[in-house]
């Protein structure tokens, strides 16, 4: 659907350094928005601010529903027509949503503003091929290390962390049977596992090097970690006991502060045998559903642009702690003083943006991690581990035909 309005644009709204267009005739119908439950009230306040600033939308009805990033994409794909007009989702759902026809392309002027105002990772995350399909909202969906600084003397090496925790009888949590967290080792050791998509979101090619000397070294490092008496599989502070350190994300910053108290600290992931652990970097974004009514589409575009602008990203950080993707918002004093976001920022330098993965990949990675936890490979030699990874790659590639 082309975004060419029937009437000449008569009003221009300045958001950050870019202009976002508002239709002359406005819109007085209903728009439905899906956002995470903990941002419903915040989003409602921002919508009212948007309407107050734009009289042409004063009579527009906006219905805000609590549908988080984990469910929004699946719900949209199931029934695009019944889905939200604007919805938040994580970058790994982009290809599925494009293939389902659930995303309108970003209007050209807005796309140029997005490119100018947001960090490169978030811009890449909303782009498929050469086409932009969504508005970046956060650049904070990654993982790093929370730790008790009264126990861990130096968070820079995994060997040192485990030695301190073992001596203190404390636990180290790392969810190695997750395809998301597992990449910290494989990517850190220089391995690749990515999937190329066409412009319609279909997976067309796998790029992999797990079945390699580097992959074997990464798998051996994971196996060695599980053999530490401090190791516990997991990634939730709230579910942790006797906690000394945990690999987790910004969403658990509050729980980590409560757990560690005055000994709370955060850092990038450590090195293992001199190799810096890597992993995925992730982003949240707002998408706009294709519309028949051009006036409604213009309203959705203007509102989505506003809700992801510099000012609103700063306000969202202050309200719920979400890290901005907007470059100027990232320079905000409060954002820069946030220990968790600082740790994540340091870690993202060693991470790859999470691209599109077949759904079955996640189950396969879980099975690999479960086997490691069960001790299945404790006595395996390098040749046997290489075979495990060859089978892993072959299975991943088979998903292209589904």
Secondary structure as the mmCIF struct_conf table of DSSP 4:
data_model
#
loop_
_struct_conf.conf_type_id
_struct_conf.id
_struct_conf.beg_label_comp_id
_struct_conf.beg_label_asym_id
_struct_conf.beg_label_seq_id
_struct_conf.end_label_comp_id
_struct_conf.end_label_asym_id
_struct_conf.end_label_seq_id
BEND BEND1 UNK A 6 UNK A 7
STRN STRN1 UNK A 11 UNK A 15
TURN_TY1_P TURN_TY1_P1 UNK A 16 UNK A 17
STRN STRN2 UNK A 18 UNK A 22
TURN_TY1_P TURN_TY1_P2 UNK A 24 UNK A 25
BEND BEND2 UNK A 29 UNK A 29
STRN STRN3 UNK A 30 UNK A 35
HELX_RH_3T_P HELX_RH_3T_P1 UNK A 37 UNK A 39
HELX_RH_AL_P HELX_RH_AL_P1 UNK A 40 UNK A 53
HELX_RH_3T_P HELX_RH_3T_P2 UNK A 55 UNK A 57
TURN_TY1_P TURN_TY1_P3 UNK A 58 UNK A 59
STRN STRN4 UNK A 61 UNK A 66
HELX_RH_AL_P HELX_RH_AL_P2 UNK A 69 UNK A 78
TURN_TY1_P TURN_TY1_P4 UNK A 80 UNK A 82
BEND BEND3 UNK A 83 UNK A 83
BEND BEND4 UNK A 85 UNK A 85
STRN STRN5 UNK A 86 UNK A 90
HELX_RH_3T_P HELX_RH_3T_P3 UNK A 91 UNK A 93
HELX_RH_AL_P HELX_RH_AL_P3 UNK A 94 UNK A 99
TURN_TY1_P TURN_TY1_P5 UNK A 100 UNK A 101
HELX_LH_PP_P HELX_LH_PP_P1 UNK A 104 UNK A 107
HELX_RH_AL_P HELX_RH_AL_P4 UNK A 108 UNK A 117
STRN STRN6 UNK A 118 UNK A 118
HELX_RH_AL_P HELX_RH_AL_P5 UNK A 120 UNK A 125
TURN_TY1_P TURN_TY1_P6 UNK A 126 UNK A 126
STRN STRN7 UNK A 127 UNK A 128
TURN_TY1_P TURN_TY1_P7 UNK A 129 UNK A 130
STRN STRN8 UNK A 131 UNK A 132
STRN STRN9 UNK A 134 UNK A 138
BEND BEND5 UNK A 139 UNK A 139
STRN STRN10 UNK A 144 UNK A 148
TURN_TY1_P TURN_TY1_P8 UNK A 149 UNK A 151
BEND BEND6 UNK A 153 UNK A 153
TURN_TY1_P TURN_TY1_P9 UNK A 155 UNK A 156
STRN STRN11 UNK A 157 UNK A 157
HELX_RH_AL_P HELX_RH_AL_P6 UNK A 158 UNK A 168
TURN_TY1_P TURN_TY1_P10 UNK A 169 UNK A 169
STRN STRN12 UNK A 171 UNK A 173
TURN_TY1_P TURN_TY1_P11 UNK A 176 UNK A 177
BEND BEND7 UNK A 178 UNK A 178
TURN_TY1_P TURN_TY1_P12 UNK A 179 UNK A 182
HELX_RH_AL_P HELX_RH_AL_P7 UNK A 183 UNK A 188
TURN_TY1_P TURN_TY1_P13 UNK A 189 UNK A 190
STRN STRN13 UNK A 193 UNK A 197
TURN_TY1_P TURN_TY1_P14 UNK A 199 UNK A 200
BEND BEND8 UNK A 201 UNK A 201
STRN STRN14 UNK A 203 UNK A 208
BEND BEND9 UNK A 211 UNK A 212
HELX_RH_AL_P HELX_RH_AL_P8 UNK A 213 UNK A 226
TURN_TY1_P TURN_TY1_P15 UNK A 227 UNK A 227
BEND BEND10 UNK A 228 UNK A 228
TURN_TY1_P TURN_TY1_P16 UNK A 229 UNK A 230
STRN STRN15 UNK A 231 UNK A 232
HELX_RH_3T_P HELX_RH_3T_P4 UNK A 237 UNK A 239
BEND BEND11 UNK A 241 UNK A 242
STRN STRN16 UNK A 243 UNK A 248
HELX_RH_3T_P HELX_RH_3T_P5 UNK A 250 UNK A 252
HELX_RH_AL_P HELX_RH_AL_P9 UNK A 253 UNK A 260
HELX_RH_3T_P HELX_RH_3T_P6 UNK A 261 UNK A 263
STRN STRN17 UNK A 264 UNK A 267
STRN STRN18 UNK A 271 UNK A 272
TURN_TY1_P TURN_TY1_P17 UNK A 273 UNK A 274
STRN STRN19 UNK A 275 UNK A 276
HELX_LH_PP_P HELX_LH_PP_P2 UNK A 277 UNK A 277
STRN STRN20 UNK A 280 UNK A 281
STRN STRN21 UNK A 284 UNK A 288
BEND BEND12 UNK A 292 UNK A 292
HELX_RH_AL_P HELX_RH_AL_P10 UNK A 294 UNK A 307
TURN_TY1_P TURN_TY1_P18 UNK A 308 UNK A 308
BEND BEND13 UNK A 309 UNK A 309
HELX_RH_AL_P HELX_RH_AL_P11 UNK A 310 UNK A 320
HELX_LH_PP_P HELX_LH_PP_P3 UNK A 322 UNK A 324
STRN STRN22 UNK A 326 UNK A 326
HELX_RH_AL_P HELX_RH_AL_P12 UNK A 327 UNK A 330
TURN_TY1_P TURN_TY1_P19 UNK A 331 UNK A 331
HELX_RH_AL_P HELX_RH_AL_P13 UNK A 333 UNK A 336
TURN_TY1_P TURN_TY1_P20 UNK A 337 UNK A 337
HELX_RH_AL_P HELX_RH_AL_P14 UNK A 339 UNK A 348
TURN_TY1_P TURN_TY1_P21 UNK A 349 UNK A 350
STRN STRN23 UNK A 352 UNK A 353
HELX_RH_AL_P HELX_RH_AL_P15 UNK A 359 UNK A 373
TURN_TY1_P TURN_TY1_P22 UNK A 374 UNK A 379
HELX_RH_AL_P HELX_RH_AL_P16 UNK A 382 UNK A 398
HELX_RH_3T_P HELX_RH_3T_P7 UNK A 399 UNK A 401
#
